[in-house]
Amino acid sequence: MTSVHLFKSYCLPFILYATEAIPLSKTAVRTLDDCIKCAIIKIFEVLDNDNIDMIRLNCDLPHISTMIERRQMKFVNKLRD
């Protein structure tokens, strides 16, 4: 869990940098999501997609498009205020 916490606090900000301001293609989103998937595979040493999905659910690592959407909403709300 320490590795997951480090990933979420150190790596995710780099992966998600400026995603709220720049429109991304589906290919770019898929590539970024693959980075998260590879990290989970290396941390937990699993290969089955069902296991990866369960780990992502339990570790609060949703699909990258969900994270980007949240960041975009937060960004727009800050601009309004």
A tleap script that builds the chain and sets N, CA, C and O, in Angstrom:
source leaprc.protein.ff14SB
mol = sequence {
  NMET THR SER VAL HIE LEU PHE LYS SER TYR
  CYS LEU PRO PHE ILE LEU TYR ALA THR GLU
  ALA ILE PRO LEU SER LYS THR ALA VAL ARG
  THR LEU ASP ASP CYS ILE LYS CYS ALA ILE
  ILE LYS ILE PHE GLU VAL LEU ASP ASN ASP
  ASN ILE ASP MET ILE ARG LEU ASN CYS ASP
  LEU PRO HIE ILE SER THR MET ILE GLU ARG
  ARG GLN MET LYS PHE VAL ASN LYS LEU ARG
  CASP
}
set mol.1.N position { 0.821 -1.187 0.000 }
set mol.1.CA position { 0.000 0.000 0.000 }
set mol.1.C position { 0.873 1.261 0.000 }
set mol.1.O position { 0.448 2.321 -0.460 }
set mol.2.N position { 2.074 1.131 0.513 }
set mol.2.CA position { 2.991 2.267 0.496 }
set mol.2.C position { 3.342 2.640 -0.941 }
set mol.2.O position { 3.401 3.819 -1.289 }
set mol.3.N position { 3.569 1.644 -1.756 }
set mol.3.CA position { 3.885 1.903 -3.166 }
set mol.3.C position { 2.712 2.567 -3.882 }
set mol.3.O position { 2.911 3.453 -4.712 }
set mol.4.N position { 1.503 2.145 -3.566 }
set mol.4.CA position { 0.315 2.754 -4.175 }
set mol.4.C position { 0.200 4.203 -3.739 }
set mol.4.O position { -0.083 5.085 -4.551 }
set mol.5.N position { 0.420 4.445 -2.456 }
set mol.5.CA position { 0.345 5.820 -1.954 }
set mol.5.C position { 1.399 6.701 -2.627 }
set mol.5.O position { 1.104 7.828 -3.027 }
set mol.6.N position { 2.612 6.195 -2.752 }
set mol.6.CA position { 3.660 6.956 -3.436 }
set mol.6.C position { 3.303 7.207 -4.891 }
set mol.6.O position { 3.530 8.299 -5.412 }
set mol.7.N position { 2.746 6.199 -5.546 }
set mol.7.CA position { 2.319 6.364 -6.935 }
set mol.7.C position { 1.265 7.460 -7.049 }
set mol.7.O position { 1.348 8.326 -7.920 }
set mol.8.N position { 0.270 7.414 -6.155 }
set mol.8.CA position { -0.815 8.383 -6.214 }
set mol.8.C position { -0.353 9.797 -5.872 }
set mol.8.O position { -0.856 10.765 -6.443 }
set mol.9.N position { 0.591 9.925 -4.954 }
set mol.9.CA position { 1.004 11.258 -4.535 }
set mol.9.C position { 2.148 11.827 -5.370 }
set mol.9.O position { 2.299 13.046 -5.449 }
set mol.10.N position { 2.950 10.977 -5.988 }
set mol.10.CA position { 4.098 11.470 -6.740 }
set mol.10.C position { 3.923 11.324 -8.258 }
set mol.10.O position { 4.167 12.276 -8.999 }
set mol.11.N position { 3.509 10.163 -8.715 }
set mol.11.CA position { 3.444 9.895 -10.160 }
set mol.11.C position { 2.178 10.434 -10.812 }
set mol.11.O position { 2.239 11.001 -11.903 }
set mol.12.N position { 1.034 10.266 -10.157 }
set mol.12.CA position { -0.219 10.716 -10.766 }
set mol.12.C position { -0.226 12.212 -11.093 }
set mol.12.O position { -0.721 12.591 -12.155 }
set mol.13.N position { 0.305 13.076 -10.221 }
set mol.13.CA position { 0.336 14.494 -10.615 }
set mol.13.C position { 1.129 14.743 -11.904 }
set mol.13.O position { 0.771 15.619 -12.691 }
set mol.14.N position { 2.192 13.985 -12.119 }
set mol.14.CA position { 2.951 14.127 -13.365 }
set mol.14.C position { 2.161 13.597 -14.557 }
set mol.14.O position { 2.182 14.193 -15.633 }
set mol.15.N position { 1.469 12.486 -14.368 }
set mol.15.CA position { 0.668 11.902 -15.441 }
set mol.15.C position { -0.487 12.832 -15.819 }
set mol.15.O position { -0.828 12.973 -16.993 }
set mol.16.N position { -1.079 13.461 -14.806 }
set mol.16.CA position { -2.260 14.295 -15.028 }
set mol.16.C position { -1.935 15.775 -15.255 }
set mol.16.O position { -2.842 16.601 -15.353 }
set mol.17.N position { -0.657 16.106 -15.339 }
set mol.17.CA position { -0.257 17.502 -15.473 }
set mol.17.C position { -0.911 18.153 -16.691 }
set mol.17.O position { -0.772 17.670 -17.815 }
set mol.18.N position { -1.616 19.241 -16.456 }
set mol.18.CA position { -2.248 20.097 -17.475 }
set mol.18.C position { -3.353 19.400 -18.261 }
set mol.18.O position { -3.768 19.899 -19.307 }
set mol.19.N position { -3.832 18.270 -17.784 }
set mol.19.CA position { -4.907 17.584 -18.512 }
set mol.19.C position { -6.233 18.332 -18.415 }
set mol.19.O position { -7.121 18.127 -19.243 }
set mol.20.N position { -6.375 19.199 -17.408 }
set mol.20.CA position { -7.620 19.946 -17.292 }
set mol.20.C position { -7.709 21.076 -18.308 }
set mol.20.O position { -8.801 21.564 -18.599 }
set mol.21.N position { -6.586 21.488 -18.841 }
set mol.21.CA position { -6.570 22.628 -19.753 }
set mol.21.C position { -6.369 22.247 -21.217 }
set mol.21.O position { -6.626 23.053 -22.112 }
set mol.22.N position { -5.912 21.026 -21.460 }
set mol.22.CA position { -5.596 20.601 -22.819 }
set mol.22.C position { -6.527 19.462 -23.220 }
set mol.22.O position { -6.618 18.466 -22.503 }
set mol.23.N position { -7.216 19.587 -24.341 }
set mol.23.CA position { -8.043 18.458 -24.784 }
set mol.23.C position { -7.152 17.310 -25.267 }
set mol.23.O position { -6.211 17.514 -26.035 }
set mol.24.N position { -7.467 16.115 -24.804 }
set mol.24.CA position { -6.667 14.941 -25.164 }
set mol.24.C position { -7.439 14.037 -26.115 }
set mol.24.O position { -8.662 13.925 -26.033 }
set mol.25.N position { -6.717 13.406 -27.002 }
set mol.25.CA position { -7.337 12.428 -27.902 }
set mol.25.C position { -7.585 11.132 -27.137 }
set mol.25.O position { -7.043 10.924 -26.051 }
set mol.26.N position { -8.399 10.278 -27.712 }
set mol.26.CA position { -8.669 8.982 -27.081 }
set mol.26.C position { -7.396 8.156 -26.964 }
set mol.26.O position { -7.217 7.411 -26.000 }
set mol.27.N position { -6.530 8.290 -27.933 }
set mol.27.CA position { -5.257 7.560 -27.904 }
set mol.27.C position { -4.390 8.035 -26.747 }
set mol.27.O position { -3.769 7.222 -26.064 }
set mol.28.N position { -4.342 9.329 -26.524 }
set mol.28.CA position { -3.550 9.876 -25.419 }
set mol.28.C position { -4.109 9.438 -24.079 }
set mol.28.O position { -3.351 9.093 -23.172 }
set mol.29.N position { -5.428 9.447 -23.944 }
set mol.29.CA position { -6.072 9.003 -22.704 }
set mol.29.C position { -5.772 7.528 -22.471 }
set mol.29.O position { -5.465 7.129 -21.347 }
set mol.30.N position { -5.854 6.729 -23.501 }
set mol.30.CA position { -5.567 5.295 -23.377 }
set mol.30.C position { -4.108 5.062 -22.986 }
set mol.30.O position { -3.811 4.172 -22.189 }
set mol.31.N position { -3.210 5.852 -23.540 }
set mol.31.CA position { -1.794 5.731 -23.210 }
set mol.31.C position { -1.543 6.079 -21.745 }
set mol.31.O position { -0.792 5.384 -21.060 }
set mol.32.N position { -2.167 7.147 -21.267 }
set mol.32.CA position { -2.016 7.526 -19.866 }
set mol.32.C position { -2.610 6.469 -18.936 }
set mol.32.O position { -2.051 6.178 -17.879 }
set mol.33.N position { -3.743 5.901 -19.335 }
set mol.33.CA position { -4.354 4.854 -18.525 }
set mol.33.C position { -3.476 3.600 -18.504 }
set mol.33.O position { -3.418 2.896 -17.496 }
set mol.34.N position { -2.803 3.328 -19.601 }
set mol.34.CA position { -1.880 2.189 -19.637 }
set mol.34.C position { -0.719 2.382 -18.666 }
set mol.34.O position { -0.197 1.407 -18.125 }
set mol.35.N position { -0.317 3.614 -18.443 }
set mol.35.CA position { 0.741 3.887 -17.454 }
set mol.35.C position { 0.286 3.461 -16.060 }
set mol.35.O position { 1.048 2.856 -15.306 }
set mol.36.N position { -0.952 3.781 -15.729 }
set mol.36.CA position { -1.491 3.389 -14.424 }
set mol.36.C position { -1.609 1.872 -14.343 }
set mol.36.O position { -1.277 1.267 -13.324 }
set mol.37.N position { -2.082 1.272 -15.418 }
set mol.37.CA position { -2.219 -0.185 -15.455 }
set mol.37.C position { -0.861 -0.869 -15.288 }
set mol.37.O position { -0.752 -1.856 -14.560 }
set mol.38.N position { 0.158 -0.360 -15.947 }
set mol.38.CA position { 1.506 -0.943 -15.814 }
set mol.38.C position { 2.028 -0.810 -14.393 }
set mol.38.O position { 2.677 -1.723 -13.882 }
set mol.39.N position { 1.750 0.321 -13.749 }
set mol.39.CA position { 2.187 0.502 -12.363 }
set mol.39.C position { 1.511 -0.516 -11.453 }
set mol.39.O position { 2.158 -1.092 -10.579 }
set mol.40.N position { 0.230 -0.740 -11.649 }
set mol.40.CA position { -0.489 -1.731 -10.842 }
set mol.40.C position { 0.059 -3.123 -11.083 }
set mol.40.O position { 0.229 -3.901 -10.145 }
set mol.41.N position { 0.332 -3.434 -12.330 }
set mol.41.CA position { 0.896 -4.749 -12.656 }
set mol.41.C position { 2.231 -4.945 -11.950 }
set mol.41.O position { 2.490 -6.025 -11.419 }
set mol.42.N position { 3.073 -3.933 -11.934 }
set mol.42.CA position { 4.390 -4.056 -11.303 }
set mol.42.C position { 4.296 -4.085 -9.781 }
set mol.42.O position { 5.025 -4.834 -9.130 }
set mol.43.N position { 3.412 -3.284 -9.213 }
set mol.43.CA position { 3.288 -3.232 -7.758 }
set mol.43.C position { 2.700 -4.525 -7.210 }
set mol.43.O position { 3.220 -5.084 -6.244 }
set mol.44.N position { 1.618 -5.005 -7.821 }
set mol.44.CA position { 0.898 -6.163 -7.291 }
set mol.44.C position { 1.228 -7.477 -7.999 }
set mol.44.O position { 0.781 -8.542 -7.572 }
set mol.45.N position { 2.000 -7.404 -9.064 }
set mol.45.CA position { 2.395 -8.594 -9.823 }
set mol.45.C position { 1.191 -9.437 -10.260 }
set mol.45.O position { 1.137 -10.646 -10.035 }
set mol.46.N position { 0.235 -8.757 -10.889 }
set mol.46.CA position { -0.946 -9.417 -11.450 }
set mol.46.C position { -1.013 -9.125 -12.939 }
set mol.46.O position { -0.486 -8.118 -13.411 }
set mol.47.N position { -1.669 -10.018 -13.675 }
set mol.47.CA position { -1.806 -9.815 -15.111 }
set mol.47.C position { -3.257 -9.877 -15.585 }
set mol.47.O position { -3.575 -9.411 -16.679 }
set mol.48.N position { -4.121 -10.441 -14.777 }
set mol.48.CA position { -5.517 -10.610 -15.153 }
set mol.48.C position { -6.243 -9.266 -15.075 }
set mol.48.O position { -6.136 -8.557 -14.075 }
set mol.49.N position { -6.976 -8.922 -16.125 }
set mol.49.CA position { -7.672 -7.637 -16.171 }
set mol.49.C position { -8.710 -7.496 -15.060 }
set mol.49.O position { -8.914 -6.399 -14.541 }
set mol.50.N position { -9.366 -8.592 -14.692 }
set mol.50.CA position { -10.340 -8.529 -13.598 }
set mol.50.C position { -9.667 -8.171 -12.282 }
set mol.50.O position { -10.198 -7.380 -11.503 }
set mol.51.N position { -8.496 -8.753 -12.033 }
set mol.51.CA position { -7.751 -8.430 -10.821 }
set mol.51.C position { -7.273 -6.983 -10.830 }
set mol.51.O position { -7.316 -6.300 -9.807 }
set mol.52.N position { -6.823 -6.528 -11.978 }
set mol.52.CA position { -6.370 -5.139 -12.100 }
set mol.52.C position { -7.521 -4.178 -11.833 }
set mol.52.O position { -7.349 -3.181 -11.131 }
set mol.53.N position { -8.686 -4.471 -12.387 }
set mol.53.CA position { -9.860 -3.629 -12.163 }
set mol.53.C position { -10.263 -3.619 -10.693 }
set mol.53.O position { -10.642 -2.574 -10.164 }
set mol.54.N position { -10.185 -4.763 -10.034 }
set mol.54.CA position { -10.540 -4.839 -8.614 }
set mol.54.C position { -9.549 -4.055 -7.761 }
set mol.54.O position { -9.943 -3.368 -6.820 }
set mol.55.N position { -8.278 -4.157 -8.086 }
set mol.55.CA position { -7.257 -3.396 -7.355 }
set mol.55.C position { -7.472 -1.904 -7.558 }
set mol.55.O position { -7.377 -1.128 -6.607 }
set mol.56.N position { -7.759 -1.499 -8.780 }
set mol.56.CA position { -8.011 -0.074 -9.054 }
set mol.56.C position { -9.211 0.426 -8.274 }
set mol.56.O position { -9.200 1.546 -7.764 }
set mol.57.N position { -10.240 -0.390 -8.178 }
set mol.57.CA position { -11.436 -0.016 -7.436 }
set mol.57.C position { -11.121 0.141 -5.954 }
set mol.57.O position { -11.525 1.125 -5.334 }
set mol.58.N position { -10.404 -0.817 -5.385 }
set mol.58.CA position { -10.101 -0.801 -3.955 }
set mol.58.C position { -9.057 0.242 -3.575 }
set mol.58.O position { -9.039 0.705 -2.434 }
set mol.59.N position { -8.201 0.614 -4.496 }
set mol.59.CA position { -7.157 1.615 -4.215 }
set mol.59.C position { -7.557 3.014 -4.665 }
set mol.59.O position { -6.746 3.938 -4.611 }
set mol.60.N position { -8.792 3.174 -5.105 }
set mol.60.CA position { -9.297 4.455 -5.589 }
set mol.60.C position { -8.437 4.996 -6.735 }
set mol.60.O position { -7.962 6.131 -6.695 }
set mol.61.N position { -8.252 4.164 -7.744 }
set mol.61.CA position { -7.565 4.556 -8.975 }
set mol.61.C position { -8.507 4.319 -10.152 }
set mol.61.O position { -8.360 3.335 -10.878 }
set mol.62.N position { -9.477 5.221 -10.344 }
set mol.62.CA position { -10.428 5.020 -11.438 }
set mol.62.C position { -9.757 5.184 -12.796 }
set mol.62.O position { -8.571 5.500 -12.884 }
set mol.63.N position { -10.522 4.968 -13.835 }
set mol.63.CA position { -10.024 5.148 -15.191 }
set mol.63.C position { -9.543 6.583 -15.345 }
set mol.63.O position { -10.114 7.499 -14.754 }
set mol.64.N position { -8.519 6.775 -16.117 }
set mol.64.CA position { -7.892 8.098 -16.265 }
set mol.64.C position { -8.882 9.133 -16.801 }
set mol.64.O position { -8.790 10.308 -16.446 }
set mol.65.N position { -9.816 8.725 -17.640 }
set mol.65.CA position { -10.793 9.685 -18.169 }
set mol.65.C position { -11.661 10.246 -17.049 }
set mol.65.O position { -12.058 11.411 -17.100 }
set mol.66.N position { -11.959 9.440 -16.045 }
set mol.66.CA position { -12.726 9.910 -14.890 }
set mol.66.C position { -11.921 10.931 -14.096 }
set mol.66.O position { -12.461 11.951 -13.668 }
set mol.67.N position { -10.651 10.664 -13.900 }
set mol.67.CA position { -9.796 11.600 -13.170 }
set mol.67.C position { -9.653 12.916 -13.928 }
set mol.67.O position { -9.687 13.990 -13.327 }
set mol.68.N position { -9.495 12.832 -15.242 }
set mol.68.CA position { -9.361 14.039 -16.062 }
set mol.68.C position { -10.649 14.850 -16.010 }
set mol.68.O position { -10.613 16.076 -15.901 }
set mol.69.N position { -11.780 14.168 -16.088 }
set mol.69.CA position { -13.071 14.855 -16.038 }
set mol.69.C position { -13.247 15.590 -14.712 }
set mol.69.O position { -13.726 16.724 -14.690 }
set mol.70.N position { -12.865 14.953 -13.608 }
set mol.70.CA position { -12.945 15.604 -12.293 }
set mol.70.C position { -12.055 16.832 -12.243 }
set mol.70.O position { -12.460 17.878 -11.735 }
set mol.71.N position { -10.840 16.707 -12.772 }
set mol.71.CA position { -9.905 17.838 -12.756 }
set mol.71.C position { -10.428 18.985 -13.616 }
set mol.71.O position { -10.278 20.151 -13.251 }
set mol.72.N position { -11.043 18.661 -14.759 }
set mol.72.CA position { -11.588 19.700 -15.615 }
set mol.72.C position { -12.735 20.435 -14.923 }
set mol.72.O position { -12.833 21.659 -15.006 }
set mol.73.N position { -13.599 19.683 -14.241 }
set mol.73.CA position { -14.708 20.308 -13.520 }
set mol.73.C position { -14.188 21.209 -12.401 }
set mol.73.O position { -14.702 22.310 -12.204 }
set mol.74.N position { -13.186 20.755 -11.678 }
set mol.74.CA position { -12.590 21.553 -10.605 }
set mol.74.C position { -11.956 22.827 -11.174 }
set mol.74.O position { -12.077 23.903 -10.590 }
set mol.75.N position { -11.286 22.693 -12.309 }
set mol.75.CA position { -10.636 23.825 -12.976 }
set mol.75.C position { -11.663 24.872 -13.397 }
set mol.75.O position { -11.473 26.064 -13.156 }
set mol.76.N position { -12.739 24.433 -14.018 }
set mol.76.CA position { -13.780 25.353 -14.479 }
set mol.76.C position { -14.463 26.027 -13.298 }
set mol.76.O position { -14.764 27.219 -13.353 }
set mol.77.N position { -14.713 25.268 -12.223 }
set mol.77.CA position { -15.345 25.853 -11.043 }
set mol.77.C position { -14.454 26.913 -10.399 }
set mol.77.O position { -14.959 27.916 -9.894 }
set mol.78.N position { -13.146 26.706 -10.410 }
set mol.78.CA position { -12.227 27.714 -9.865 }
set mol.78.C position { -12.231 28.980 -10.730 }
set mol.78.O position { -12.091 30.089 -10.216 }
set mol.79.N position { -12.391 28.805 -12.040 }
set mol.79.CA position { -12.449 29.970 -12.924 }
set mol.79.C position { -13.708 30.789 -12.692 }
set mol.79.O position { -13.686 32.015 -12.803 }
set mol.80.N position { -14.794 30.120 -12.374 }
set mol.80.CA position { -16.068 30.806 -12.136 }
set mol.80.C position { -16.032 31.620 -10.850 }
set mol.80.O position { -16.632 32.692 -10.781 }
set mol.81.N position { -15.340 31.125 -9.838 }
set mol.81.CA position { -15.331 31.801 -8.533 }
set mol.81.C position { -14.449 32.987 -8.483 }
set mol.81.O position { -14.353 33.641 -7.445 }
savepdb mol mol.pdb
quit
